[in-house]
Amino acid sequence: MNTNNIDPKKLSGLLGAVSKKIGVPSEQLQRELEEGKFDSAMSAMNKNDAAKFQQAVNNPKLVEKMMSTPQAKALYKKLSGEK
């Protein structure tokens, strides 16, 4: 995970929000994401969502397109506490 362009406070806030949601310590979640593993996140999803997530992970252009939507940007702002 390339975190060079992300404010560390925002990244920490986002990881904290996700970790609470899926019940995984934020340190473990960050380590897995940095290693390109999504085991904890995927185990917390239902099978349909996990399959969709895996499809997105395998298609970087799809992820880029999804993350550039206004909804994704608004969600990031909400989760990171950005105003």
C-alpha positions in Angstrom: 0.0 0.0 0.0 1.5 3.3 -1.0 0.9 5.7 1.9 3.5 8.3 0.8 0.8 10.8 -0.3 -1.6 10.2 2.6 -1.5 12.2 5.8 -0.5 9.8 8.6 -3.2 11.1 10.9 -5.9 10.5 8.2 -4.5 7.1 7.5 -4.6 6.2 11.1 -8.2 7.5 11.5 -9.3 5.5 8.4 -7.6 2.3 9.6 -9.1 2.8 13.1 -12.6 3.2 11.7 -12.2 0.1 9.5 -10.7 -1.9 12.3 -13.6 -1.2 14.6 -16.0 -2.1 11.9 -14.5 -5.5 11.2 -13.1 -6.2 14.7 -9.4 -6.4 13.8 -6.7 -4.4 15.5 -5.7 -1.4 13.3 -2.0 -2.5 13.6 -2.8 -5.9 12.2 -5.0 -4.5 9.5 -2.3 -2.0 8.4 0.4 -4.7 8.4 -1.8 -7.0 6.2 -2.6 -4.2 3.8 1.0 -3.2 3.5 1.8 -6.9 2.7 -1.0 -7.0 0.1 -3.0 -9.4 2.3 -6.7 -8.9 2.9 -7.4 -11.9 5.1 -8.9 -10.1 8.0 -11.0 -7.7 5.9 -12.3 -10.6 3.7 -13.1 -12.8 6.7 -15.4 -10.1 8.0 -17.4 -9.9 4.8 -20.2 -12.0 3.5 -19.2 -14.3 0.6 -20.8 -12.1 -2.0 -19.1 -9.0 -0.9 -15.8 -10.8 -0.5 -16.1 -12.1 -4.1 -16.7 -8.5 -5.3 -13.8 -7.2 -3.3 -11.5 -9.9 -4.7 -12.6 -8.9 -8.2 -11.8 -5.3 -7.5 -8.4 -6.1 -6.1 -7.6 -8.1 -9.2 -8.5 -5.1 -11.4 -6.5 -1.9 -10.4 -8.3 0.2 -13.0 -11.6 -0.6 -11.5 -10.4 0.4 -8.0 -9.0 3.6 -9.4 -12.3 4.4 -11.1 -14.3 3.6 -7.9 -12.0 5.7 -5.7 -12.3 8.7 -7.9 -16.1 8.9 -7.5 -17.6 11.7 -5.4 -19.2 9.1 -3.1 -15.8 7.4 -2.4 -14.2 10.8 -1.8 -17.0 11.8 0.6 -16.7 8.5 2.4 -13.0 8.9 2.8 -13.5 12.5 4.2 -16.1 11.2 6.7 -14.0 8.2 7.8 -10.8 10.3 8.1 -12.5 13.2 9.9 -11.5 15.6 7.2 -13.7 18.6 6.9 
